[in-house]
Amino acid sequence: MRSLLLSLMVVAAPALADVYESELLLKLCFAHPTYCPEGQADLIATDRVLKAPFGIRLEQGRTTTHDSTAVRLDEAFIVTDRRGIEYRVWVRDSRSHKVRVEAVPVKSQEALIGPTGNFVHGVMEIDGQPSKVDLGRLTLHPSGRYVMKSGSGNFSVRKMIVGFDGAIEHWGAGELSDDGKKLTFQFDRGGLHWTIHFDRDPDDVVPSSFAVR
């Protein structure tokens, strides 16, 4: 797994602490000259500003590239490293002098090993009859958190089975298709059998060799 370490170098300002290393094996550099010499970071994170010498922009709503931007929690930024590779970056926490960052390459087949990414609701069936209810988007973050419009919680993976707590715990575990493109829930509730299908957002990258730990 160490061979999958990403090469984007991130440095936190010396006054900050608790830099986060995600399950996707982003290698974060914590203001230590041994690991990240001064002037060699691709991304510098403080509790107020993100700076990237080779370009940073909001994923939505802005097309121009700048070298710094104000921190916006849980919004996706696109950061370019010195080789021209783009990363999708989120700041998950920036309070009390702490910065927690997640990042994945925008176009890497290694980036979405496991079920992380965005899924959109496809079909809900109740006792075999289609329902018109739209459950919206289900986002599985590399940190092990999920978010959808009905709430949020934690998830975990064992082989191709995804377990959830929180808002959708009553759905039971979801089963991931072999290619990682579909997530299906089946459960009984109120004397009825429910089946809920989610499809991976077509804008997400799916590895050619899909596997989960």
C-alpha positions as CSV (number, residue, x, y, z in Angstrom):
1,M,0.0,0.0,0.0
2,R,2.9,2.4,0.6
3,S,3.6,2.3,-3.1
4,L,0.3,4.2,-3.6
5,L,1.5,7.2,-1.6
6,L,0.7,10.3,-3.5
7,S,3.4,12.8,-4.2
8,L,1.5,16.1,-3.6
9,M,3.5,17.8,-0.8
10,V,1.5,19.7,1.8
11,V,2.9,21.7,4.6
12,A,1.1,23.2,7.6
13,A,2.2,26.5,9.0
14,P,4.5,25.9,12.1
15,A,1.9,27.2,14.5
16,L,-0.7,24.6,13.4
17,A,-1.0,21.0,14.5
18,D,-2.8,17.8,13.8
19,V,-2.4,17.5,10.1
20,Y,-4.6,14.7,8.8
21,E,-3.4,11.7,6.7
22,S,-6.3,10.2,4.7
23,E,-7.1,6.6,3.9
24,L,-6.2,7.4,0.3
25,L,-2.6,7.7,1.4
26,L,-2.1,11.4,0.7
27,K,1.4,12.1,2.1
28,L,1.0,15.3,4.1
29,C,4.2,17.1,5.0
30,F,4.0,18.7,8.5
31,A,6.4,21.7,8.4
32,H,9.4,19.6,9.1
33,P,12.6,20.4,7.1
34,T,13.6,16.8,6.9
35,Y,10.4,15.9,5.0
36,C,9.4,19.1,3.3
37,P,12.2,21.7,2.9
38,E,11.1,25.3,2.9
39,G,9.9,26.5,-0.5
40,Q,9.2,23.0,-1.8
41,A,5.6,22.5,-0.7
42,D,2.9,22.2,-3.4
43,L,0.2,23.3,-0.9
44,I,0.5,25.3,2.3
45,A,-2.4,25.1,4.7
46,T,-3.3,27.5,7.5
47,D,-6.5,27.9,9.4
48,R,-7.5,30.8,7.1
49,V,-5.7,30.5,3.8
50,L,-4.6,27.8,1.3
51,K,-1.6,28.7,-0.8
52,A,-0.4,26.7,-3.8
53,P,2.5,28.1,-5.8
54,F,1.4,26.2,-9.0
55,G,-2.3,27.1,-8.8
56,I,-5.4,26.6,-6.8
57,R,-9.1,27.3,-7.6
58,L,-12.5,26.3,-6.4
59,E,-13.9,23.3,-8.3
60,Q,-17.2,25.0,-8.7
61,G,-18.0,28.6,-9.6
62,R,-14.6,29.9,-10.7
63,T,-12.3,29.1,-13.6
64,T,-9.3,31.4,-13.1
65,T,-6.3,30.0,-11.2
66,H,-4.7,31.8,-8.3
67,D,-1.9,30.9,-5.9
68,S,-3.9,31.4,-2.8
69,T,-7.5,31.4,-1.6
70,A,-9.5,31.6,1.6
71,V,-10.3,28.3,3.4
72,R,-13.9,27.1,2.8
73,L,-14.7,24.0,4.8
74,D,-15.8,20.9,2.9
75,E,-15.7,22.7,-0.5
76,A,-13.6,21.1,-3.2
77,F,-10.5,23.0,-4.4
78,I,-8.4,22.0,-7.4
79,V,-4.7,22.2,-6.6
80,T,-1.9,21.8,-9.2
81,D,1.4,20.4,-8.2
82,R,4.9,21.1,-9.7
83,R,4.4,18.4,-12.3
84,G,1.1,19.8,-13.5
85,I,-1.0,17.0,-11.9
86,E,-4.3,18.2,-10.4
87,Y,-5.7,17.2,-7.0
88,R,-9.1,17.6,-5.6
89,V,-8.6,18.9,-2.0
90,W,-10.9,19.5,0.9
91,V,-10.3,21.2,4.2
92,R,-12.2,19.2,6.8
93,D,-11.3,21.2,9.9
94,S,-9.6,24.6,10.4
95,R,-10.3,25.7,13.9
96,S,-8.3,26.1,17.1
97,H,-5.1,26.2,15.1
98,K,-5.7,22.8,13.5
99,V,-5.9,22.0,9.8
100,R,-7.2,18.7,8.4
101,V,-6.9,18.1,4.7
102,E,-8.1,15.4,2.3
103,A,-7.0,15.1,-1.3
104,V,-7.2,12.7,-4.3
105,P,-5.8,13.0,-7.8
106,V,-8.5,14.3,-10.2
107,K,-7.6,11.7,-12.8
108,S,-5.9,8.8,-11.1
109,Q,-7.1,5.2,-11.3
110,E,-5.6,4.6,-7.9
111,A,-7.6,7.5,-6.4
112,L,-10.8,5.7,-5.8
113,I,-9.7,2.3,-4.6
114,G,-12.6,1.3,-2.3
115,P,-16.0,2.8,-2.4
116,T,-15.1,6.5,-1.8
117,G,-16.7,9.0,-4.2
118,N,-20.1,10.2,-5.2
119,F,-23.1,8.0,-5.9
120,V,-26.5,9.3,-7.2
121,H,-29.8,7.7,-6.4
122,G,-31.1,5.5,-9.2
123,V,-34.2,3.5,-8.3
124,M,-36.1,2.7,-5.1
125,E,-38.5,-0.3,-5.2
126,I,-41.0,-1.2,-2.4
127,D,-42.2,-4.8,-2.7
128,G,-41.0,-4.7,-6.3
129,Q,-42.9,-1.5,-7.2
130,P,-40.9,1.6,-8.3
131,S,-41.1,4.7,-6.0
132,K,-40.8,8.3,-7.2
133,V,-38.8,9.3,-4.1
134,D,-35.5,10.9,-5.0
135,L,-32.8,10.3,-2.3
136,G,-30.3,12.6,-4.1
137,R,-26.6,12.1,-3.8
138,L,-24.6,9.9,-1.4
139,T,-21.0,11.0,-0.9
140,L,-18.5,8.6,0.7
141,H,-15.5,10.6,2.0
142,P,-12.0,9.0,2.3
143,S,-12.2,9.8,6.0
144,G,-14.9,7.2,6.5
145,R,-17.7,9.8,6.7
146,Y,-20.7,9.8,4.4
147,V,-23.1,12.7,3.6
148,M,-26.5,12.8,1.9
149,K,-29.4,15.2,2.1
150,S,-31.2,13.1,4.8
151,G,-28.1,13.2,7.1
152,S,-24.6,11.9,7.7
153,G,-22.6,9.3,9.6
154,N,-19.8,6.8,9.3
155,F,-19.2,3.9,7.0
156,S,-16.8,1.0,6.9
157,V,-16.0,-1.6,4.3
158,R,-15.4,-5.4,4.4
159,K,-14.8,-7.0,1.0
160,M,-17.7,-5.6,-1.1
161,I,-20.0,-4.9,1.8
162,V,-20.4,-1.3,3.0
163,G,-21.8,-0.8,6.6
164,F,-23.3,2.4,7.7
165,D,-24.4,4.1,11.0
166,G,-26.3,7.3,11.6
167,A,-29.0,8.6,9.2
168,I,-29.2,5.4,7.0
169,E,-28.3,2.8,9.6
170,H,-31.8,1.2,9.2
171,W,-31.0,0.4,5.6
172,G,-28.5,-2.2,6.7
173,A,-25.3,-2.8,4.7
174,G,-25.0,-1.9,1.1
175,E,-23.5,-4.2,-1.5
176,L,-21.0,-2.9,-4.0
177,S,-20.9,-4.3,-7.5
178,D,-17.7,-5.9,-8.7
179,D,-16.9,-2.9,-10.9
180,G,-17.5,-0.4,-8.1
181,K,-20.2,1.4,-10.1
182,K,-23.3,0.4,-8.2
183,L,-24.3,0.3,-4.5
184,T,-27.4,-1.6,-3.6
185,F,-29.4,-1.8,-0.3
186,Q,-32.0,-4.4,0.5
187,F,-33.9,-4.6,3.7
188,D,-37.3,-5.3,5.3
189,R,-39.2,-2.6,7.1
190,G,-42.9,-2.2,8.1
191,G,-43.7,-5.6,6.5
192,L,-42.4,-4.4,3.1
193,H,-39.2,-5.3,1.2
194,W,-37.2,-2.3,0.1
195,T,-34.5,-2.2,-2.6
196,I,-32.5,1.0,-3.1
197,H,-30.0,1.4,-6.0
198,F,-27.3,4.1,-6.2
199,D,-25.1,4.5,-9.3
200,R,-21.6,6.0,-9.2
201,D,-21.5,9.6,-10.5
202,P,-20.2,9.3,-14.1
203,D,-17.8,12.1,-13.4
204,D,-16.0,9.9,-10.8
205,V,-13.0,7.8,-11.8
206,V,-13.4,4.1,-11.2
207,P,-10.2,2.0,-11.0
208,S,-9.7,-0.5,-13.8
209,S,-8.8,-3.0,-11.1
210,F,-11.3,-2.4,-8.4
211,A,-10.6,-3.7,-4.9
212,V,-11.3,-2.8,-1.2
213,R,-9.5,-3.8,1.9
